[in-house]
Structures are given as C-alpha cells and as structure tokens.
C-alpha cells in the first residue's frame, strides 16, 4: 500500500432542487491520512443523515479540515440565473469558488472531485488563477468519496440553517423540495408580501413559480 500523501478537495451542493432557500456549495480538503477519522465520525452522504446529525457533523468537519462554504442566497441566485441562464454553469461557478477559496488559503492538492452535474469543462472554465493548474473530476454518485460526503454535510447544514433564518425573517415556515406544500407556502407568501418579493425567498425560474402565481 502506497504511503504517498494524496490530498484532494471534495465539493458538493445543497438546495439545487429546493424551491425555497439558497444554493449552497461546499468544498472540503481531505487527504488519505484523515479518511479513517472522518469515517469513524460517521461522515457519509448527507442524504442518509438527519438534519441534527448533519449540524453536529458539520461542526466537527470544520475543526478537522480546511473548508469553504459558498452560499448564494435567493436574490443573488435569481440575479445570477438571469445572467447565466444555465443551472449547470451556475453550479460550476459555485463549485469553482469553493475550490478557489481553499486553494487561496495556501493549500495544495492533487485534484478536485465533484458529483456529476454537467461537463467538468464548466468548472474548469470558471476557475480563476489559483485553480487553473488543478485537475477537476466529476463522478456519478461521488458522495461515496469521503471528501465529497463531507462537503455534502457542510452544504446541507448551511442550507438548513439559512432556510430557518428565512422562516424567522418572514414569519412563516418554508418547506424543502418542490411539493404541493411548497406551492401552498408560495401562495401564502405572495398574498402576504406580493409576487415581486418572491425572488427574495425562492428560485423563480422553477416551474413551481407558475403554480404559485396561478389563480
């Protein structure tokens, strides 16, 4: 077994399929000496964990690893989507910022790994000077990688936190996903605050908006 130190950045996102709340992308720098410790903590794909577990694990990961969390709030998300008009390019922008932030902390690594969402050329093109020399890989079900799993936990913890903050700010509970309950909440929000302010809490390019605004 090779004793060579291998360092890589895992990145993942949360909020991509949620009508309400931000898009959050996280990056976590890991190496082959820390894998076992992270596994012993219980780090795995955040979809297999409760919100409370994710919250507690996120704190521990931040203490053990160099991390970056990029949060694109609904208003900024809608602004960027209007310019970019392509969700994969917007995702690539978020992933590249998370990778860049870690590299800017004078960290070096062998490669970056993200879950497959589009052509990795999108991420490579979005990388700035710090990231130009890094190899970027995308894999289907990349959450099986400990770095990507750790990033998925950080991203989801921040998404849940930001969604709760929106709920407090507007005095109503915003559900996850894009279900009928989400449509009802959207209608309630519009009747309370007006349709112009929907962009403050929701990703308005979703088809859900049409249902929310229907009479």
Backbone as a chain_set.jsonl record, in Angstrom:
{"seq": "XXXXXXXXXXXXXXXXXXXXXXXXXXXXXXXXXXXXXXXXXXXXXXXXXXXXXXXXXXXXXXXXXXXXXXXXXXXXXXXXXXXXXXXXXXXXXXXXXXXXXXXXXXXXXXXXXXXXXXXXXXXXXXXXXXXXXXXXXXXXXXXXXXXXXXXXXXXXXXXXXXXXXXXXXXXXXXXXXXXXXXXXXXXXXXXXXXXXXXXXXXXXXXXXXXXXXXX", "coords": {"N": [[0.85, -1.196, 0.0], [0.547, 2.209, -0.883], [2.41, 4.853, 0.641], [2.329, 7.427, 0.0], [1.345, 10.789, 0.355], [-1.813, 11.847, -0.475], [-3.771, 14.493, -1.49], [-6.97, 15.952, -1.742], [-9.752, 17.922, -2.93], [-13.051, 17.685, -2.07], [-16.216, 18.471, -3.402], [-19.582, 19.625, -3.071], [-23.15, 20.245, -3.406], [-26.086, 21.859, -1.978], [-29.597, 22.446, -1.973], [-30.196, 22.71, -4.625], [-32.43, 21.473, -5.781], [-34.444, 22.579, -4.34], [-37.145, 24.732, -3.965], [-37.494, 26.95, -2.263], [-35.12, 28.977, -0.441], [-31.451, 29.133, -0.353], [-28.824, 28.361, -2.8], [-26.277, 26.279, -1.934], [-22.844, 25.68, -1.953], [-20.23, 23.575, -1.015], [-16.8, 23.008, -0.179], [-14.31, 20.668, 0.745], [-11.15, 19.996, 1.992], [-9.325, 17.084, 1.971], [-7.211, 14.302, 2.963], [-5.39, 11.192, 2.404], [-4.689, 10.35, 4.949], [-6.602, 11.108, 6.73], [-8.974, 9.972, 6.189], [-9.963, 7.637, 7.556], [-10.498, 8.662, 10.138], [-12.56, 10.485, 9.591], [-14.506, 8.735, 8.632], [-14.975, 7.266, 10.954], [-16.17, 9.219, 12.487], [-18.635, 9.224, 11.379], [-19.124, 10.29, 8.933], [-20.802, 10.495, 5.933], [-22.734, 10.341, 2.872], [-24.856, 13.118, 2.934], [-27.562, 12.805, 2.475], [-28.274, 10.527, 3.709], [-28.481, 11.098, 6.333], [-29.859, 12.651, 9.328], [-31.179, 16.015, 9.829], [-30.259, 17.044, 12.281], [-28.021, 15.418, 12.834], [-26.404, 16.124, 10.699], [-25.919, 18.809, 11.27], [-24.363, 18.617, 13.656], [-22.175, 17.061, 12.779], [-21.111, 18.756, 10.852], [-19.906, 20.8, 12.337], [-17.767, 19.389, 13.487], [-16.328, 18.546, 11.239], [-15.445, 20.996, 10.242], [-13.582, 21.665, 12.159], [-11.618, 19.784, 11.761], [-10.774, 19.885, 9.093], [-9.661, 21.87, 6.233], [-11.948, 24.062, 4.918], [-14.562, 25.345, 2.749], [-17.445, 27.285, 2.372], [-19.837, 28.253, 0.156], [-22.423, 30.398, -0.195], [-25.242, 31.095, -2.034], [-27.622, 33.241, -1.883], [-31.275, 33.494, -2.302], [-32.017, 35.96, -3.714], [-29.587, 36.757, -4.936], [-29.051, 34.413, -6.339], [-31.197, 34.391, -8.199], [-30.545, 36.67, -9.623], [-28.029, 35.94, -10.718], [-28.837, 33.696, -12.2], [-30.477, 34.868, -14.103], [-28.579, 36.179, -15.608], [-26.811, 34.085, -16.408], [-28.417, 31.942, -17.28], [-28.365, 29.162, -17.158], [-28.371, 26.328, -15.309], [-26.341, 24.441, -14.792], [-24.014, 25.86, -15.38], [-24.16, 27.815, -13.433], [-23.966, 26.233, -11.139], [-21.37, 25.267, -11.57], [-19.941, 27.628, -11.288], [-20.307, 28.089, -8.522], [-19.063, 25.764, -7.424], [-16.453, 26.122, -8.354], [-15.742, 28.469, -7.015], [-15.725, 27.571, -4.341], [-13.626, 25.723, -4.452], [-11.501, 27.405, -5.223], [-11.401, 29.108, -2.974], [-10.375, 27.43, -0.988], [-7.865, 26.778, -2.065], [-6.752, 29.304, -2.02], [-6.04, 29.612, 0.562], [-3.465, 28.936, 0.794], [-3.292, 26.27, 0.434], [-2.386, 23.137, -0.959], [-3.255, 20.735, -3.44], [-3.962, 17.537, -5.025], [-6.083, 17.027, -6.757], [-9.528, 17.956, -7.632], [-12.771, 16.87, -6.753], [-16.077, 16.399, -7.794], [-19.662, 15.802, -7.639], [-21.365, 14.39, -10.445], [-22.757, 16.744, -12.534], [-22.753, 18.055, -14.889], [-20.778, 18.99, -17.723], [-17.37, 18.74, -16.873], [-15.8, 20.724, -17.876], [-17.144, 23.075, -17.51], [-16.665, 23.725, -14.789], [-13.878, 23.917, -14.832], [-13.536, 26.052, -16.627], [-14.626, 28.087, -15.114], [-12.872, 28.406, -13.051], [-10.469, 30.475, -11.452], [-7.219, 32.107, -11.4], [-5.853, 30.742, -9.232], [-6.828, 28.164, -9.379], [-6.251, 27.128, -11.858], [-4.287, 25.197, -12.424], [-5.201, 22.864, -11.368], [-6.461, 19.512, -11.361], [-9.653, 18.572, -12.365], [-12.323, 16.489, -11.52], [-15.351, 14.765, -12.251], [-17.814, 12.617, -10.955], [-20.359, 10.103, -11.155], [-22.54, 9.636, -8.441], [-20.646, 10.592, -6.581], [-20.638, 11.074, -3.904], [-19.878, 8.882, -2.484], [-17.247, 9.149, -2.07], [-15.14, 10.236, 0.532], [-14.392, 12.928, 0.846], [-16.212, 14.345, -0.776], [-18.553, 13.525, 0.472], [-18.211, 14.727, 2.999], [-18.282, 17.393, 2.191], [-20.901, 17.488, 1.269], [-22.289, 17.325, 3.641], [-21.547, 19.734, 4.949], [-22.629, 21.588, 3.133], [-25.366, 20.963, 3.226], [-25.945, 21.418, 5.94], [-25.569, 24.183, 6.114], [-27.499, 25.028, 4.286], [-29.912, 24.226, 5.554], [-29.742, 25.793, 7.862], [-29.816, 28.408, 6.739], [-32.345, 28.358, 5.545], [-33.955, 28.17, 7.779], [-33.372, 30.675, 8.879], [-34.58, 32.336, 6.967], [-37.232, 31.626, 7.432], [-37.645, 32.677, 9.985], [-37.227, 35.406, 9.466], [-39.348, 36.088, 7.715], [-41.532, 35.187, 9.058], [-42.819, 32.723, 8.604], [-43.02, 29.201, 7.863], [-40.779, 27.704, 5.665], [-40.964, 25.06, 3.544], [-38.862, 22.257, 2.462], [-37.761, 21.123, -0.825], [-39.993, 20.738, -3.693], [-42.773, 20.457, -3.465], [-46.466, 19.969, -3.283], [-47.021, 21.241, -0.837], [-45.075, 23.169, -0.804], [-45.906, 24.812, -2.896], [-48.305, 25.793, -1.79], [-47.259, 27.241, 0.363], [-45.828, 29.137, -1.068], [-47.935, 30.526, -2.303], [-49.115, 31.594, -0.034], [-47.032, 33.257, 0.818], [-46.949, 35.122, -1.3], [-49.489, 36.306, -1.066], [-49.138, 37.611, 1.289], [-46.799, 39.199, 1.054], [-46.576, 39.989, -1.604], [-46.064, 39.378, -5.157], [-43.72, 40.351, -6.291], [-41.746, 40.182, -4.385], [-41.165, 37.552, -4.175], [-38.813, 36.637, -5.257], [-36.985, 37.032, -3.251], [-37.009, 34.866, -1.625], [-37.285, 32.53, -3.081], [-36.374, 30.309, -5.843], [-36.908, 31.562, -8.732], [-37.006, 30.663, -11.393], [-37.872, 28.084, -11.407], [-40.414, 25.717, -12.356], [-42.341, 25.654, -10.493], [-43.011, 28.251, -9.774], [-44.92, 29.113, -11.608], [-47.16, 27.648, -10.798], [-47.446, 28.672, -8.234], [-48.155, 31.324, -8.749], [-50.497, 31.028, -10.113], [-54.03, 31.53, -10.395]], "CA": [[0.0, 0.0, 0.0], [1.364, 3.412, -1.02], [2.395, 5.761, 1.788], [2.34, 8.774, -0.556], [0.233, 11.627, 0.792], [-2.67, 12.338, -1.56], [-4.723, 15.487, -0.983], [-7.948, 16.353, -2.748], [-10.908, 18.712, -2.486], [-14.377, 17.192, -2.456], [-17.206, 19.554, -3.376], [-20.968, 19.195, -3.292], [-24.077, 21.349, -3.198], [-27.409, 21.62, -1.392], [-30.569, 23.468, -2.341], [-30.375, 22.747, -6.084], [-33.797, 21.065, -6.123], [-35.38, 23.195, -3.388], [-37.692, 25.998, -4.471], [-37.152, 27.994, -1.299], [-33.794, 28.958, 0.163], [-30.29, 29.394, -1.206], [-27.986, 27.282, -3.317], [-25.042, 26.271, -1.142], [-21.796, 24.765, -2.428], [-19.148, 23.46, -0.028], [-15.599, 22.262, -0.541], [-13.552, 20.176, 1.903], [-9.836, 19.425, 1.655], [-9.02, 15.878, 2.752], [-6.079, 13.519, 2.453], [-5.564, 9.77, 2.705], [-4.415, 10.035, 6.359], [-7.728, 11.543, 7.565], [-10.178, 9.257, 5.743], [-10.472, 6.751, 8.609], [-11.054, 9.505, 11.22], [-13.849, 11.02, 9.128], [-15.452, 7.607, 8.587], [-15.319, 6.943, 12.351], [-17.109, 10.263, 12.947], [-19.945, 8.958, 10.792], [-19.275, 11.069, 7.707], [-21.298, 9.797, 4.742], [-23.611, 11.198, 2.072], [-25.793, 13.789, 3.855], [-28.939, 12.344, 2.241], [-28.506, 9.378, 4.595], [-28.381, 11.604, 7.71], [-30.89, 13.608, 9.759], [-30.717, 17.41, 9.915], [-29.49, 17.229, 13.527], [-26.712, 14.763, 12.659], [-25.66, 16.949, 9.746], [-25.496, 20.014, 12.005], [-23.275, 18.265, 14.582], [-21.016, 16.616, 11.997], [-20.531, 19.923, 10.163], [-19.01, 21.475, 13.299], [-16.559, 18.567, 13.657], [-15.567, 18.584, 9.976], [-14.801, 22.314, 10.153], [-12.427, 21.663, 13.067], [-10.611, 18.828, 11.285], [-10.369, 20.08, 7.69], [-9.789, 23.179, 5.587], [-13.248, 24.022, 4.247], [-15.137, 26.575, 2.204], [-18.888, 27.202, 2.121], [-20.284, 29.367, -0.69], [-23.881, 30.48, -0.147], [-25.852, 32.008, -2.999], [-28.988, 33.485, -1.408], [-32.252, 33.534, -3.388], [-31.955, 37.177, -4.539], [-28.365, 36.665, -5.744], [-29.252, 33.272, -7.229], [-32.058, 34.821, -9.302], [-29.766, 37.639, -10.404], [-27.043, 35.175, -11.482], [-29.515, 32.831, -13.175], [-30.931, 35.747, -15.187], [-27.398, 36.446, -16.449], [-26.174, 32.864, -16.92], [-29.48, 31.175, -17.935], [-27.998, 27.748, -17.247], [-28.125, 25.88, -13.94], [-25.038, 23.772, -14.697], [-22.968, 26.892, -15.329], [-24.27, 28.443, -12.114], [-23.378, 25.253, -10.217], [-19.923, 25.266, -11.805], [-19.437, 28.861, -10.681], [-20.263, 27.855, -7.079], [-18.033, 24.756, -7.132], [-15.123, 26.702, -8.6], [-15.449, 29.418, -5.925], [-15.378, 26.79, -3.14], [-12.276, 25.179, -4.692], [-10.571, 28.552, -5.185], [-11.272, 29.603, -1.593], [-9.471, 26.524, -0.264], [-6.524, 26.946, -2.628], [-6.244, 30.627, -1.647], [-5.515, 29.508, 1.937], [-2.12, 28.376, 0.6], [-3.379, 24.812, 0.459], [-2.117, 22.466, -2.226], [-3.908, 19.426, -3.527], [-3.713, 16.821, -6.272], [-7.225, 17.162, -7.669], [-10.825, 18.268, -7.026], [-13.791, 15.903, -7.172], [-17.471, 16.825, -7.561], [-20.675, 14.912, -8.179], [-21.62, 14.69, -11.867], [-23.944, 17.556, -12.829], [-22.602, 18.598, -16.235], [-19.414, 18.83, -18.228], [-16.39, 19.351, -15.948], [-15.221, 21.916, -18.512], [-17.82, 24.226, -16.895], [-15.928, 24.075, -13.564], [-12.522, 24.336, -15.222], [-13.628, 27.382, -17.236], [-14.99, 29.058, -14.079], [-11.764, 28.563, -12.108], [-9.595, 31.614, -11.67], [-5.79, 31.779, -11.444], [-5.428, 29.761, -8.22], [-7.272, 26.815, -9.683], [-6.0, 26.738, -13.251], [-3.427, 24.029, -12.543], [-5.758, 21.717, -10.65], [-7.236, 18.55, -12.15], [-11.037, 18.513, -11.882], [-13.014, 15.272, -11.939], [-16.737, 14.594, -11.824], [-18.215, 11.208, -10.989], [-21.727, 9.807, -10.725], [-22.566, 9.206, -7.036], [-19.337, 10.911, -5.991], [-20.773, 11.164, -2.44], [-19.22, 7.726, -1.863], [-15.917, 9.648, -1.699], [-15.248, 10.868, 1.857], [-14.295, 14.382, 0.696], [-17.495, 14.828, -1.305], [-19.538, 13.296, 1.54], [-18.008, 15.793, 3.999], [-18.778, 18.634, 1.579], [-22.368, 17.415, 1.206], [-22.754, 17.606, 5.008], [-21.399, 21.178, 5.18], [-23.584, 22.306, 2.276], [-26.738, 20.778, 3.724], [-26.06, 22.095, 7.244], [-25.724, 25.62, 5.853], [-28.804, 25.229, 3.641], [-30.955, 24.106, 6.592], [-29.584, 26.987, 8.706], [-30.291, 29.591, 6.003], [-33.794, 28.221, 5.354], [-34.528, 28.522, 9.088], [-33.251, 32.132, 9.008], [-35.642, 32.925, 6.137], [-38.502, 31.38, 8.127], [-37.724, 33.661, 11.077], [-37.321, 36.751, 8.873], [-40.653, 36.35, 7.097], [-42.607, 34.733, 9.949], [-43.531, 31.566, 8.074], [-42.136, 28.056, 7.639], [-40.531, 27.369, 4.262], [-40.605, 23.638, 3.417], [-37.853, 21.867, 1.469], [-38.259, 20.474, -2.032], [-40.88, 21.486, -4.597], [-44.006, 19.675, -3.327], [-47.684, 20.776, -3.158], [-46.905, 22.078, 0.377], [-44.226, 24.297, -1.209], [-46.772, 25.694, -3.689], [-49.214, 26.466, -0.848], [-46.458, 28.233, 1.106], [-45.553, 30.202, -2.026], [-49.162, 31.324, -2.438], [-49.256, 32.323, 1.233], [-46.026, 34.317, 0.811], [-47.37, 36.141, -2.275], [-50.64, 37.057, -0.527], [-48.65, 38.391, 2.436], [-45.725, 40.143, 0.695], [-46.636, 40.383, -3.015], [-45.28, 38.486, -6.023], [-42.41, 40.934, -6.6], [-40.781, 39.81, -3.34], [-40.948, 36.101, -4.211], [-37.398, 36.407, -5.589], [-36.186, 37.122, -2.021], [-37.051, 33.595, -0.889], [-37.45, 31.361, -3.958], [-35.673, 30.241, -7.13], [-38.12, 31.839, -9.521], [-37.044, 30.009, -12.709], [-38.524, 26.782, -11.25], [-41.797, 25.64, -12.853], [-43.189, 25.859, -9.309], [-43.462, 29.653, -9.753], [-46.153, 29.199, -12.399], [-48.223, 27.127, -9.93], [-47.596, 29.622, -7.104], [-48.807, 32.554, -9.208], [-51.784, 30.712, -10.754], [-55.203, 31.875, -9.567]], "C": [[0.884, 1.244, 0.0], [1.248, 4.3, 0.202], [2.406, 7.224, 1.32], [1.109, 9.555, -0.08], [-0.521, 12.146, -0.43], [-3.702, 13.275, -0.951], [-5.693, 15.863, -2.096], [-9.077, 17.161, -2.1], [-12.171, 18.027, -2.994], [-15.338, 18.369, -2.427], [-18.587, 19.009, -3.695], [-21.884, 20.371, -2.984], [-25.357, 20.895, -2.517], [-28.319, 22.753, -1.844], [-30.874, 23.534, -3.828], [-31.817, 22.428, -6.48], [-34.848, 21.651, -5.208], [-35.838, 24.549, -3.908], [-37.321, 27.163, -3.556], [-35.71, 27.858, -0.82], [-32.679, 29.118, -0.852], [-29.801, 28.149, -1.935], [-26.685, 27.372, -2.533], [-24.073, 25.258, -1.734], [-20.679, 24.755, -1.383], [-17.996, 22.668, -0.619], [-14.864, 21.865, 0.729], [-12.256, 19.548, 1.408], [-9.573, 18.235, 2.571], [-7.748, 15.238, 2.194], [-6.231, 12.086, 2.929], [-5.224, 9.387, 4.144], [-5.622, 10.344, 7.252], [-9.019, 10.785, 7.246], [-10.793, 8.434, 6.866], [-11.13, 7.552, 9.734], [-12.429, 10.055, 10.835], [-14.907, 9.924, 9.075], [-15.909, 7.242, 9.988], [-16.275, 7.979, 12.956], [-18.528, 9.981, 12.474], [-20.203, 9.762, 9.532], [-19.685, 10.157, 6.551], [-22.22, 10.758, 3.999], [-24.705, 11.786, 2.964], [-27.239, 13.345, 3.656], [-29.291, 11.158, 3.14], [-28.48, 9.788, 6.074], [-29.522, 12.554, 8.039], [-30.301, 15.015, 9.802], [-29.863, 17.64, 11.157], [-28.102, 16.611, 13.429], [-25.817, 15.596, 11.756], [-25.094, 18.186, 10.451], [-24.297, 19.719, 12.912], [-22.005, 17.85, 13.833], [-20.319, 17.791, 11.311], [-19.544, 20.651, 11.079], [-17.689, 20.722, 13.429], [-15.686, 18.598, 12.405], [-14.802, 19.891, 9.863], [-13.568, 22.406, 11.057], [-11.287, 20.816, 12.519], [-10.01, 19.172, 9.925], [-10.415, 21.547, 7.273], [-11.032, 23.12, 4.707], [-13.605, 25.376, 3.64], [-16.613, 26.332, 1.951], [-19.307, 28.457, 1.357], [-21.805, 29.348, -0.724], [-24.373, 31.525, -1.14], [-27.318, 32.152, -2.589], [-29.963, 33.64, -2.561], [-32.156, 34.766, -4.291], [-30.749, 37.138, -5.477], [-28.476, 35.533, -6.765], [-30.072, 33.695, -8.451], [-31.354, 35.81, -10.22], [-28.759, 36.906, -11.309], [-27.708, 34.316, -12.555], [-30.016, 33.65, -14.365], [-29.791, 36.044, -16.153], [-26.919, 35.175, -17.157], [-27.151, 31.987, -17.719], [-29.186, 29.682, -18.056], [-27.599, 27.273, -15.846], [-26.769, 25.209, -13.792], [-23.892, 24.781, -14.629], [-22.976, 27.61, -13.982], [-23.678, 27.531, -11.038], [-21.858, 25.247, -10.331], [-19.268, 26.486, -11.187], [-19.286, 28.678, -9.166], [-19.172, 26.875, -6.683], [-16.634, 25.352, -7.299], [-14.747, 27.705, -7.511], [-15.044, 28.673, -4.655], [-13.959, 26.233, -3.262], [-11.232, 26.286, -4.575], [-10.326, 29.039, -3.763], [-10.316, 28.744, -0.777], [-8.033, 26.698, -0.76], [-5.912, 28.287, -2.216], [-5.728, 30.66, -0.204], [-4.137, 28.845, 1.931], [-2.12, 26.85, 0.693], [-3.073, 24.26, -0.934], [-2.878, 21.158, -2.255], [-3.703, 18.841, -4.912], [-4.858, 16.974, -7.274], [-8.471, 17.596, -6.884], [-11.851, 17.308, -7.607], [-15.174, 16.426, -6.808], [-18.411, 15.768, -8.111], [-20.984, 15.347, -9.617], [-22.879, 15.545, -12.009], [-23.891, 18.149, -14.231], [-21.178, 18.337, -16.685], [-18.423, 19.491, -17.273], [-15.693, 20.567, -16.542], [-15.862, 23.181, -17.958], [-17.051, 24.692, -15.664], [-14.553, 24.614, -13.927], [-12.538, 25.754, -15.792], [-13.906, 28.457, -16.186], [-13.87, 29.291, -13.067], [-10.909, 29.774, -12.473], [-8.142, 31.172, -11.526], [-5.363, 30.681, -10.482], [-5.746, 28.329, -8.636], [-6.922, 26.305, -11.058], [-5.184, 25.456, -13.389], [-4.006, 22.77, -11.934], [-6.556, 20.812, -11.592], [-8.634, 18.459, -11.54], [-11.695, 17.252, -12.43], [-14.458, 15.331, -11.468], [-17.097, 13.127, -11.951], [-19.678, 11.088, -10.588], [-21.654, 9.194, -9.337], [-21.212, 9.422, -6.358], [-19.407, 11.018, -4.465], [-20.189, 9.943, -1.728], [-17.773, 8.069, -1.499], [-16.043, 10.445, -0.401], [-15.179, 12.397, 1.781], [-15.595, 14.989, 0.216], [-18.593, 14.651, -0.258], [-19.44, 14.387, 2.613], [-18.533, 17.121, 3.471], [-20.304, 18.645, 1.527], [-22.979, 17.726, 2.568], [-22.677, 19.102, 5.298], [-22.43, 21.966, 4.38], [-25.001, 22.177, 2.824], [-26.936, 21.474, 5.062], [-26.301, 23.593, 7.049], [-27.071, 25.918, 5.198], [-29.929, 25.218, 4.674], [-30.938, 25.341, 7.496], [-30.155, 28.223, 8.012], [-31.807, 29.545, 5.772], [-34.522, 28.593, 6.652], [-34.472, 30.042, 9.312], [-34.316, 32.857, 8.176], [-37.003, 32.786, 6.815], [-38.714, 32.388, 9.247], [-37.971, 35.058, 10.499], [-38.72, 37.065, 8.355], [-41.83, 35.804, 7.908], [-43.438, 33.606, 9.379], [-42.541, 30.44, 7.785], [-42.015, 27.759, 6.151], [-40.12, 25.907, 4.167], [-39.532, 23.409, 2.355], [-38.549, 21.31, 0.235], [-39.096, 21.386, -2.909], [-42.244, 20.788, -4.654], [-45.256, 20.571, -3.336], [-47.647, 21.697, -1.923], [-46.08, 23.332, 0.079], [-45.061, 25.305, -2.002], [-47.711, 26.478, -2.772], [-48.487, 27.55, -0.064], [-46.132, 29.418, 0.2], [-46.749, 31.123, -2.191], [-49.385, 32.188, -1.191], [-48.28, 33.511, 1.275], [-46.459, 35.459, -0.103], [-48.533, 36.975, -1.737], [-50.207, 37.978, 0.615], [-47.695, 39.507, 2.003], [-45.764, 40.638, -0.755], [-45.691, 39.556, -3.869], [-43.891, 39.027, -6.346], [-41.337, 40.489, -5.608], [-40.5, 38.309, -3.301], [-39.476, 35.778, -4.477], [-36.481, 36.504, -4.37], [-36.085, 35.775, -1.304], [-37.009, 32.352, -1.779], [-36.602, 31.47, -5.224], [-36.751, 30.355, -8.213], [-38.129, 31.225, -10.925], [-37.661, 28.618, -12.627], [-39.942, 26.842, -11.829], [-42.795, 25.895, -11.718], [-43.757, 27.285, -9.276], [-44.777, 29.811, -10.496], [-47.342, 28.745, -11.555], [-48.508, 28.095, -8.774], [-48.411, 30.838, -7.536], [-50.148, 32.311, -9.909], [-52.937, 31.059, -9.816], [-55.924, 30.626, -9.101]], "O": [[1.841, 1.338, 0.768], [0.16, 4.493, 0.745], [2.484, 8.142, 2.136], [-0.014, 9.051, -0.109], [0.054, 12.797, -1.303], [-4.418, 12.908, -0.019], [-5.294, 16.065, -3.243], [-9.312, 17.086, -0.894], [-12.337, 17.815, -4.195], [-15.277, 19.187, -1.509], [-18.745, 18.069, -4.474], [-21.466, 21.363, -2.386], [-25.673, 19.706, -2.483], [-27.868, 23.876, -2.069], [-31.715, 24.325, -4.254], [-32.362, 23.037, -7.401], [-36.017, 21.272, -5.28], [-35.021, 25.405, -4.247], [-36.891, 28.22, -4.016], [-35.153, 26.761, -0.798], [-32.923, 29.224, -2.054], [-30.294, 27.042, -1.719], [-26.063, 28.433, -2.478], [-24.443, 24.112, -1.987], [-20.239, 25.81, -0.926], [-18.19, 21.778, -1.448], [-14.802, 22.641, 1.682], [-12.258, 18.689, 0.526], [-9.595, 18.365, 3.795], [-7.279, 15.584, 1.11], [-7.093, 11.788, 3.756], [-5.436, 8.241, 4.541], [-5.67, 9.899, 8.399], [-10.026, 10.933, 7.938], [-11.998, 8.513, 7.109], [-12.192, 7.174, 10.229], [-13.346, 10.086, 11.656], [-16.064, 10.151, 9.43], [-17.084, 6.942, 10.202], [-17.084, 7.656, 13.826], [-19.5, 10.433, 13.08], [-21.348, 9.907, 9.103], [-19.003, 9.181, 6.238], [-22.455, 11.874, 4.462], [-25.399, 11.051, 3.667], [-28.059, 13.489, 4.563], [-30.464, 10.827, 3.311], [-28.461, 8.932, 6.959], [-30.088, 13.188, 7.148], [-29.083, 15.188, 9.811], [-28.857, 18.347, 11.098], [-27.121, 17.199, 13.884], [-24.624, 15.752, 12.016], [-23.938, 18.556, 10.249], [-23.329, 20.481, 12.934], [-20.899, 18.239, 14.209], [-19.093, 17.819, 11.202], [-18.472, 21.067, 10.639], [-16.621, 21.333, 13.476], [-14.46, 18.668, 12.495], [-13.646, 19.903, 9.439], [-12.624, 23.136, 10.754], [-10.119, 21.099, 12.784], [-8.874, 18.8, 9.633], [-11.115, 22.358, 7.88], [-11.159, 22.24, 3.856], [-13.02, 26.405, 3.979], [-16.995, 25.306, 1.389], [-19.152, 29.576, 1.846], [-22.408, 28.398, -1.222], [-23.97, 32.687, -1.092], [-28.149, 31.3, -2.905], [-29.541, 33.891, -3.69], [-32.208, 34.633, -5.513], [-30.867, 37.447, -6.662], [-28.049, 35.674, -7.911], [-29.703, 33.402, -9.588], [-31.541, 35.791, -11.437], [-28.647, 37.203, -12.498], [-27.212, 34.216, -13.677], [-29.982, 33.18, -15.502], [-30.0, 36.149, -17.361], [-26.655, 35.189, -18.359], [-26.765, 31.367, -18.71], [-29.699, 29.015, -18.955], [-26.621, 27.751, -15.272], [-26.107, 25.385, -12.769], [-22.917, 24.575, -13.906], [-21.923, 27.969, -13.456], [-22.978, 27.994, -10.138], [-21.147, 25.225, -9.326], [-18.174, 26.398, -10.629], [-18.268, 29.061, -8.59], [-18.437, 27.113, -5.724], [-15.745, 25.111, -6.482], [-13.583, 27.793, -7.12], [-14.118, 29.096, -3.963], [-13.186, 26.265, -2.304], [-10.209, 26.122, -3.911], [-9.195, 29.345, -3.386], [-9.541, 29.26, 0.028], [-7.098, 26.756, 0.04], [-4.693, 28.396, -2.077], [-5.063, 31.613, 0.202], [-3.704, 28.271, 2.93], [-1.1, 26.226, 0.988], [-3.455, 24.845, -1.948], [-3.118, 20.545, -1.214], [-3.323, 19.541, -5.851], [-4.633, 17.042, -8.483], [-8.478, 17.606, -5.653], [-11.811, 16.974, -8.791], [-15.419, 16.842, -5.676], [-18.023, 14.942, -8.938], [-20.876, 16.525, -9.955], [-23.964, 15.1, -11.635], [-24.887, 18.691, -14.71], [-20.463, 17.54, -16.077], [-18.596, 20.651, -16.899], [-15.071, 21.349, -15.822], [-15.231, 24.237, -17.927], [-16.805, 25.886, -15.493], [-14.116, 25.637, -13.4], [-11.663, 26.562, -15.481], [-13.479, 29.601, -16.339], [-13.909, 30.262, -12.311], [-10.664, 30.053, -13.647], [-7.864, 29.973, -11.53], [-4.601, 29.789, -10.855], [-5.022, 27.397, -8.286], [-7.254, 25.17, -11.401], [-5.359, 24.708, -14.352], [-3.374, 21.715, -11.976], [-7.236, 21.288, -12.501], [-8.774, 18.287, -10.329], [-11.64, 16.974, -13.628], [-14.75, 15.883, -10.407], [-16.736, 12.47, -12.926], [-20.176, 11.873, -9.781], [-20.811, 8.336, -9.077], [-20.706, 8.546, -5.655], [-18.373, 11.049, -3.798], [-20.021, 9.96, -0.509], [-17.145, 7.36, -0.712], [-16.966, 11.247, -0.258], [-15.834, 13.085, 2.564], [-16.037, 16.018, 0.726], [-19.461, 15.512, -0.111], [-20.456, 14.905, 3.077], [-19.156, 17.885, 4.208], [-20.928, 19.688, 1.72], [-24.055, 18.318, 2.65], [-23.625, 19.681, 5.83], [-23.034, 22.906, 4.897], [-25.745, 23.156, 2.882], [-27.992, 22.062, 5.297], [-27.131, 24.192, 7.732], [-27.71, 26.925, 5.505], [-30.793, 26.094, 4.67], [-31.991, 25.87, 7.853], [-30.893, 28.995, 8.624], [-32.471, 30.581, 5.801], [-35.566, 29.244, 6.626], [-35.404, 30.626, 9.864], [-34.882, 33.858, 8.614], [-37.822, 33.704, 6.78], [-39.82, 32.892, 9.439], [-38.824, 35.797, 10.989], [-39.218, 38.176, 8.535], [-42.984, 35.94, 7.502], [-44.639, 33.532, 9.638], [-41.37, 30.69, 7.498], [-43.019, 27.585, 5.459], [-39.051, 25.536, 4.65], [-39.317, 24.242, 1.474], [-39.754, 21.058, 0.24], [-38.954, 22.608, -2.892], [-42.796, 20.556, -5.729], [-45.133, 21.794, -3.391], [-48.182, 22.805, -1.962], [-46.337, 24.406, 0.623], [-44.935, 26.512, -1.799], [-47.895, 27.682, -2.951], [-49.02, 28.638, 0.152], [-46.155, 30.567, 0.641], [-46.605, 32.346, -2.216], [-49.786, 33.348, -1.283], [-48.635, 34.61, 1.7], [-46.351, 36.628, 0.267], [-48.571, 38.192, -1.922], [-50.841, 39.003, 0.869], [-47.767, 40.624, 2.517], [-45.07, 41.594, -1.101], [-44.656, 39.087, -3.396], [-42.98, 38.254, -6.642], [-40.156, 40.426, -5.952], [-39.695, 37.845, -2.493], [-38.954, 34.776, -3.989], [-35.32, 36.101, -4.442], [-35.194, 35.566, -0.48], [-36.734, 31.252, -1.3], [-36.174, 32.554, -5.622], [-37.412, 29.376, -8.559], [-39.163, 31.26, -11.592], [-37.95, 28.017, -13.662], [-40.589, 27.888, -11.796], [-43.934, 26.297, -11.952], [-44.872, 27.493, -8.797], [-45.652, 30.561, -10.063], [-48.403, 29.369, -11.583], [-49.659, 28.304, -8.391], [-49.255, 31.326, -6.784], [-50.851, 33.259, -10.258], [-52.832, 30.903, -8.6], [-56.93, 30.72, -8.397]]}, "num_chains": 1, "name": "protein.A"}
